[in-house]
């Protein structure tokens, strides 16, 4: 039987593309998903938001002591 007459196997007839290499470190994976400016703004907004919440809480605590 010649090579042309032999039935093709799944491994020889189908070639699958190699998967893309995964980032090696957590930092590389994290930075590949989010832009750096977004991370900085997120941290700043969280800090400012908590600072504002603390200020409002402090107003309620100090206002409650005056009654």
C-alpha positions, 0 to 999 in steps of 0.5 A, a space after each residue: 500500500 502506498 502512502 497516498 492510499 493509507 488512511 490519514 491519522 488525526 495527528 498527521 492531517 490536522 495541525 493545531 496552532 500553538 497556544 500563545 505564550 502566557 506571561 511569566 509573572 503576575 505583574 506582567 499578566 496584571 499590566 497586560 490587562 490594565 493600563 498603568 494610568 487606570 491603576 493609579 486613578 483607581 488607587 487615588 479614587 479609593 484613597 480619596 473616597 475613604 478619606 471623604 467617608 472618614 470626614 463625613 463619619 467624623 462630622 456625624 460623631 462630633 455632631 452627635 456629641 453636641 446633643 
